[in-house]
Amino acid sequence: MDESKRSHIMSMIKSKGTKPEMLVRRYLFAHGFRYRVNVRTLPGTPDIVLRKYRTAIFVHGCFWHGHDCGDFRPPKTRVEFWTAKISRNRERDLQARERLRQLGWRTMVIWGCQLKPGVREETLAEMVYLLGKALAEKLSAKPPKPYILDDEAQAPRIAAEEALPYPKSHSDKR
Ligand SMILES: [Zn+2]
């Protein structure tokens, strides 16, 4: 194999790993996050799913998903075809996110243009920040298990709280 052929192959391998989605996945992994990818069991087959954070991440190409940014140049030929296709994609994206929301998932969309070298670090850092927030909110919103006795009434929750086997010193009345 000659040198130019080798370097061509190397560049192909390299470019595979720089796909926007791979950038996000590598960053998450390096920062200790664990996730599943292309999860078909959830609406819209999210690219990255972090169950612990109850968050689904979509990494969208600006063209295919019709991002309203400088990177989105409307095609000059077969305009109707592309316009229809892209608007269908956008509609599907919206529906998937809405369905996920109804199932109690947070969704995050990261656009291709947000992963360009100049802004990538900022985007990824913000993603991690938002995941931290998602976890904090998930934990604070979730009532401790013993509280879930009755869906309908508030009162049993208090009763359940009193019934918890706390050490005496914690429930001392003055
Ligand atoms: Zn964009």
py3Dmol code that shows the C-alpha trace and the ligand (Angstrom):
import py3Dmol

protein = """\
ATOM      1  CA  MET A   1       0.000   0.000   0.000  1.00  0.00           C
ATOM      2  CA  ASP A   2       1.516   3.302  -0.993  1.00  0.00           C
ATOM      3  CA  GLU A   3       1.635   6.313   1.235  1.00  0.00           C
ATOM      4  CA  SER A   4      -1.140   8.313  -0.443  1.00  0.00           C
ATOM      5  CA  LYS A   5      -3.526   5.394  -0.366  1.00  0.00           C
ATOM      6  CA  ARG A   6      -2.798   4.821   3.298  1.00  0.00           C
ATOM      7  CA  SER A   7      -3.352   8.431   4.216  1.00  0.00           C
ATOM      8  CA  HIS A   8      -6.584   8.420   2.251  1.00  0.00           C
ATOM      9  CA  ILE A   9      -7.862   5.459   4.238  1.00  0.00           C
ATOM     10  CA  MET A  10      -6.706   7.039   7.484  1.00  0.00           C
ATOM     11  CA  SER A  11      -8.609  10.200   6.660  1.00  0.00           C
ATOM     12  CA  MET A  12     -11.723   8.172   5.935  1.00  0.00           C
ATOM     13  CA  ILE A  13     -11.510   6.472   9.310  1.00  0.00           C
ATOM     14  CA  LYS A  14     -10.887   9.780  10.994  1.00  0.00           C
ATOM     15  CA  SER A  15     -13.806  11.520   9.351  1.00  0.00           C
ATOM     16  CA  LYS A  16     -16.103   8.732  10.453  1.00  0.00           C
ATOM     17  CA  GLY A  17     -15.231   9.569  14.039  1.00  0.00           C
ATOM     18  CA  THR A  18     -15.830  13.279  13.613  1.00  0.00           C
ATOM     19  CA  LYS A  19     -19.462  12.919  12.701  1.00  0.00           C
ATOM     20  CA  PRO A  20     -21.415  15.314  14.916  1.00  0.00           C
ATOM     21  CA  GLU A  21     -23.126  12.504  16.748  1.00  0.00           C
ATOM     22  CA  MET A  22     -19.815  10.821  17.498  1.00  0.00           C
ATOM     23  CA  LEU A  23     -18.457  14.067  18.919  1.00  0.00           C
ATOM     24  CA  VAL A  24     -21.316  14.220  21.370  1.00  0.00           C
ATOM     25  CA  ARG A  25     -21.059  10.561  22.286  1.00  0.00           C
ATOM     26  CA  ARG A  26     -17.314  10.722  22.887  1.00  0.00           C
ATOM     27  CA  TYR A  27     -17.642  13.830  25.010  1.00  0.00           C
ATOM     28  CA  LEU A  28     -20.340  12.259  27.138  1.00  0.00           C
ATOM     29  CA  PHE A  29     -18.387   9.052  27.566  1.00  0.00           C
ATOM     30  CA  ALA A  30     -15.206  10.913  28.497  1.00  0.00           C
ATOM     31  CA  HIS A  31     -17.172  12.794  31.126  1.00  0.00           C
ATOM     32  CA  GLY A  32     -18.507   9.652  32.742  1.00  0.00           C
ATOM     33  CA  PHE A  33     -21.967   9.561  31.207  1.00  0.00           C
ATOM     34  CA  ARG A  34     -23.377   6.250  30.075  1.00  0.00           C
ATOM     35  CA  TYR A  35     -26.036   6.046  27.419  1.00  0.00           C
ATOM     36  CA  ARG A  36     -27.723   4.018  24.741  1.00  0.00           C
ATOM     37  CA  VAL A  37     -27.747   5.013  21.096  1.00  0.00           C
ATOM     38  CA  ASN A  38     -30.426   4.924  18.396  1.00  0.00           C
ATOM     39  CA  VAL A  39     -33.109   3.806  20.787  1.00  0.00           C
ATOM     40  CA  ARG A  40     -35.910   2.463  18.624  1.00  0.00           C
ATOM     41  CA  THR A  41     -38.230   1.807  21.534  1.00  0.00           C
ATOM     42  CA  LEU A  42     -38.654   5.551  22.108  1.00  0.00           C
ATOM     43  CA  PRO A  43     -40.500   7.994  19.819  1.00  0.00           C
ATOM     44  CA  GLY A  44     -38.306   9.369  17.073  1.00  0.00           C
ATOM     45  CA  THR A  45     -35.487   6.870  17.755  1.00  0.00           C
ATOM     46  CA  PRO A  46     -33.363   9.314  19.773  1.00  0.00           C
ATOM     47  CA  ASP A  47     -29.662   9.322  18.911  1.00  0.00           C
ATOM     48  CA  ILE A  48     -28.535   9.245  22.522  1.00  0.00           C
ATOM     49  CA  VAL A  49     -30.591   8.251  25.546  1.00  0.00           C
ATOM     50  CA  LEU A  50     -29.495   8.838  29.124  1.00  0.00           C
ATOM     51  CA  ARG A  51     -31.957   6.929  31.230  1.00  0.00           C
ATOM     52  CA  LYS A  52     -30.592   8.111  34.554  1.00  0.00           C
ATOM     53  CA  TYR A  53     -31.142  11.690  33.430  1.00  0.00           C
ATOM     54  CA  ARG A  54     -34.430  10.876  31.748  1.00  0.00           C
ATOM     55  CA  THR A  55     -33.108  12.759  28.752  1.00  0.00           C
ATOM     56  CA  ALA A  56     -33.124  11.957  25.056  1.00  0.00           C
ATOM     57  CA  ILE A  57     -30.693  13.776  22.791  1.00  0.00           C
ATOM     58  CA  PHE A  58     -31.118  14.330  19.089  1.00  0.00           C
ATOM     59  CA  VAL A  59     -28.128  15.404  17.036  1.00  0.00           C
ATOM     60  CA  HIS A  60     -29.603  17.021  13.963  1.00  0.00           C
ATOM     61  CA  GLY A  61     -27.992  17.906  10.693  1.00  0.00           C
ATOM     62  CA  CYS A  62     -28.941  21.493   9.851  1.00  0.00           C
ATOM     63  CA  PHE A  63     -29.958  20.703   6.296  1.00  0.00           C
ATOM     64  CA  TRP A  64     -32.062  17.587   6.784  1.00  0.00           C
ATOM     65  CA  HIS A  65     -33.876  18.917   9.789  1.00  0.00           C
ATOM     66  CA  GLY A  66     -34.330  22.423   8.470  1.00  0.00           C
ATOM     67  CA  HIS A  67     -32.381  24.429  11.022  1.00  0.00           C
ATOM     68  CA  ASP A  68     -32.959  28.127  10.615  1.00  0.00           C
ATOM     69  CA  CYS A  69     -29.282  29.019  10.627  1.00  0.00           C
ATOM     70  CA  GLY A  70     -26.615  30.158   8.207  1.00  0.00           C
ATOM     71  CA  ASP A  71     -25.799  26.560   7.360  1.00  0.00           C
ATOM     72  CA  PHE A  72     -29.168  25.908   5.907  1.00  0.00           C
ATOM     73  CA  ARG A  73     -29.101  26.782   2.248  1.00  0.00           C
ATOM     74  CA  PRO A  74     -32.289  25.937   0.424  1.00  0.00           C
ATOM     75  CA  PRO A  75     -31.486  23.787  -2.597  1.00  0.00           C
ATOM     76  CA  LYS A  76     -31.697  25.504  -5.945  1.00  0.00           C
ATOM     77  CA  THR A  77     -33.023  22.515  -7.845  1.00  0.00           C
ATOM     78  CA  ARG A  78     -36.084  20.405  -7.153  1.00  0.00           C
ATOM     79  CA  VAL A  79     -37.069  23.040  -4.621  1.00  0.00           C
ATOM     80  CA  GLU A  80     -40.513  21.591  -3.970  1.00  0.00           C
ATOM     81  CA  PHE A  81     -39.179  18.114  -3.368  1.00  0.00           C
ATOM     82  CA  TRP A  82     -36.616  19.258  -0.822  1.00  0.00           C
ATOM     83  CA  THR A  83     -38.921  21.721   0.848  1.00  0.00           C
ATOM     84  CA  ALA A  84     -41.549  19.030   1.338  1.00  0.00           C
ATOM     85  CA  LYS A  85     -39.025  16.500   2.573  1.00  0.00           C
ATOM     86  CA  ILE A  86     -37.453  18.860   5.054  1.00  0.00           C
ATOM     87  CA  SER A  87     -40.759  20.096   6.388  1.00  0.00           C
ATOM     88  CA  ARG A  88     -41.851  16.482   6.875  1.00  0.00           C
ATOM     89  CA  ASN A  89     -38.680  15.886   8.878  1.00  0.00           C
ATOM     90  CA  ARG A  90     -39.344  18.941  10.999  1.00  0.00           C
ATOM     91  CA  GLU A  91     -42.896  17.826  11.642  1.00  0.00           C
ATOM     92  CA  ARG A  92     -41.704  14.361  12.650  1.00  0.00           C
ATOM     93  CA  ASP A  93     -39.090  15.872  14.956  1.00  0.00           C
ATOM     94  CA  LEU A  94     -41.693  17.986  16.694  1.00  0.00           C
ATOM     95  CA  GLN A  95     -44.068  15.073  17.144  1.00  0.00           C
ATOM     96  CA  ALA A  96     -41.351  12.834  18.519  1.00  0.00           C
ATOM     97  CA  ARG A  97     -40.301  15.440  21.055  1.00  0.00           C
ATOM     98  CA  GLU A  98     -43.885  16.009  22.113  1.00  0.00           C
ATOM     99  CA  ARG A  99     -44.497  12.299  22.575  1.00  0.00           C
ATOM    100  CA  LEU A 100     -41.302  11.952  24.571  1.00  0.00           C
ATOM    101  CA  ARG A 101     -42.350  14.866  26.738  1.00  0.00           C
ATOM    102  CA  GLN A 102     -45.674  13.160  27.416  1.00  0.00           C
ATOM    103  CA  LEU A 103     -43.781  10.051  28.479  1.00  0.00           C
ATOM    104  CA  GLY A 104     -41.827  12.128  30.953  1.00  0.00           C
ATOM    105  CA  TRP A 105     -38.630  12.486  28.961  1.00  0.00           C
ATOM    106  CA  ARG A 106     -36.665  15.641  28.479  1.00  0.00           C
ATOM    107  CA  THR A 107     -35.384  16.196  25.011  1.00  0.00           C
ATOM    108  CA  MET A 108     -32.334  18.055  23.837  1.00  0.00           C
ATOM    109  CA  VAL A 109     -31.550  18.968  20.251  1.00  0.00           C
ATOM    110  CA  ILE A 110     -27.977  19.643  19.272  1.00  0.00           C
ATOM    111  CA  TRP A 111     -27.564  21.101  15.810  1.00  0.00           C
ATOM    112  CA  GLY A 112     -24.659  20.401  13.499  1.00  0.00           C
ATOM    113  CA  CYS A 113     -23.722  24.072  13.415  1.00  0.00           C
ATOM    114  CA  GLN A 114     -23.383  24.042  17.207  1.00  0.00           C
ATOM    115  CA  LEU A 115     -20.655  21.441  16.920  1.00  0.00           C
ATOM    116  CA  LYS A 116     -18.315  23.384  14.681  1.00  0.00           C
ATOM    117  CA  PRO A 117     -14.789  23.746  16.082  1.00  0.00           C
ATOM    118  CA  GLY A 118     -15.250  27.330  17.259  1.00  0.00           C
ATOM    119  CA  VAL A 119     -18.385  26.707  19.315  1.00  0.00           C
ATOM    120  CA  ARG A 120     -18.198  22.991  20.034  1.00  0.00           C
ATOM    121  CA  GLU A 121     -16.723  23.209  23.524  1.00  0.00           C
ATOM    122  CA  GLU A 122     -19.335  25.692  24.632  1.00  0.00           C
ATOM    123  CA  THR A 123     -22.169  23.578  23.271  1.00  0.00           C
ATOM    124  CA  LEU A 124     -20.935  20.387  24.887  1.00  0.00           C
ATOM    125  CA  ALA A 125     -20.297  22.098  28.207  1.00  0.00           C
ATOM    126  CA  GLU A 126     -23.828  23.471  28.135  1.00  0.00           C
ATOM    127  CA  MET A 127     -25.182  20.017  27.396  1.00  0.00           C
ATOM    128  CA  VAL A 128     -23.452  18.643  30.489  1.00  0.00           C
ATOM    129  CA  TYR A 129     -24.744  21.551  32.542  1.00  0.00           C
ATOM    130  CA  LEU A 130     -28.301  20.877  31.364  1.00  0.00           C
ATOM    131  CA  LEU A 131     -27.955  17.181  32.143  1.00  0.00           C
ATOM    132  CA  GLY A 132     -26.922  18.055  35.684  1.00  0.00           C
ATOM    133  CA  LYS A 133     -29.974  20.251  35.979  1.00  0.00           C
ATOM    134  CA  ALA A 134     -32.197  17.508  34.558  1.00  0.00           C
ATOM    135  CA  LEU A 135     -30.936  15.051  37.146  1.00  0.00           C
ATOM    136  CA  ALA A 136     -31.406  17.485  40.010  1.00  0.00           C
ATOM    137  CA  GLU A 137     -34.954  18.221  38.911  1.00  0.00           C
ATOM    138  CA  LYS A 138     -35.748  14.580  38.380  1.00  0.00           C
ATOM    139  CA  LEU A 139     -34.545  13.740  41.866  1.00  0.00           C
ATOM    140  CA  SER A 140     -36.365  16.609  43.527  1.00  0.00           C
ATOM    141  CA  ALA A 141     -39.611  16.006  41.645  1.00  0.00           C
ATOM    142  CA  LYS A 142     -39.742  12.352  42.472  1.00  0.00           C
ATOM    143  CA  PRO A 143     -41.425  11.674  45.791  1.00  0.00           C
ATOM    144  CA  PRO A 144     -39.733   9.056  47.936  1.00  0.00           C
ATOM    145  CA  LYS A 145     -41.350   5.678  47.404  1.00  0.00           C
ATOM    146  CA  PRO A 146     -43.170   5.328  50.778  1.00  0.00           C
ATOM    147  CA  TYR A 147     -45.183   8.448  49.947  1.00  0.00           C
ATOM    148  CA  ILE A 148     -46.944   6.850  47.017  1.00  0.00           C
ATOM    149  CA  LEU A 149     -49.940   5.297  48.699  1.00  0.00           C
ATOM    150  CA  ASP A 150     -52.801   6.987  46.972  1.00  0.00           C
ATOM    151  CA  ASP A 151     -52.898   8.830  43.688  1.00  0.00           C
ATOM    152  CA  GLU A 152     -56.033  10.767  44.467  1.00  0.00           C
ATOM    153  CA  ALA A 153     -55.649  12.376  47.844  1.00  0.00           C
ATOM    154  CA  GLN A 154     -52.974  14.485  49.454  1.00  0.00           C
ATOM    155  CA  ALA A 155     -53.837  13.461  53.012  1.00  0.00           C
ATOM    156  CA  PRO A 156     -52.497   9.893  52.895  1.00  0.00           C
ATOM    157  CA  ARG A 157     -49.097  11.277  52.024  1.00  0.00           C
ATOM    158  CA  ILE A 158     -48.897  12.922  55.410  1.00  0.00           C
ATOM    159  CA  ALA A 159     -50.016   9.742  57.095  1.00  0.00           C
ATOM    160  CA  ALA A 160     -47.374   7.817  55.219  1.00  0.00           C
ATOM    161  CA  GLU A 161     -44.741  10.279  56.296  1.00  0.00           C
ATOM    162  CA  GLU A 162     -45.669   9.877  59.934  1.00  0.00           C
ATOM    163  CA  ALA A 163     -45.642   6.138  59.582  1.00  0.00           C
ATOM    164  CA  LEU A 164     -42.057   6.079  58.319  1.00  0.00           C
ATOM    165  CA  PRO A 165     -39.750   4.352  60.766  1.00  0.00           C
ATOM    166  CA  TYR A 166     -37.646   7.425  61.540  1.00  0.00           C
ATOM    167  CA  PRO A 167     -35.566   7.371  64.672  1.00  0.00           C
ATOM    168  CA  LYS A 168     -37.457   8.997  67.564  1.00  0.00           C
ATOM    169  CA  SER A 169     -35.142  12.009  67.756  1.00  0.00           C
ATOM    170  CA  HIS A 170     -36.165  13.076  64.260  1.00  0.00           C
ATOM    171  CA  SER A 171     -39.860  13.348  65.055  1.00  0.00           C
ATOM    172  CA  ASP A 172     -39.524  14.910  68.510  1.00  0.00           C
ATOM    173  CA  LYS A 173     -42.189  17.461  69.269  1.00  0.00           C
ATOM    174  CA  ARG A 174     -41.374  20.424  71.410  1.00  0.00           C
TER     175      ARG A 174
END
"""
ligand_1 = """\
1
ZN
Zn -27.680 24.986 12.152
"""
view = py3Dmol.view(width=600, height=400)
view.addModel(protein, "pdb")
view.setStyle({"model": 0}, {"cartoon": {"style": "trace"}})
view.addModel(ligand_1, "xyz")
view.setStyle({"model": 1}, {"stick": {}})
view.zoomTo()
view.show()
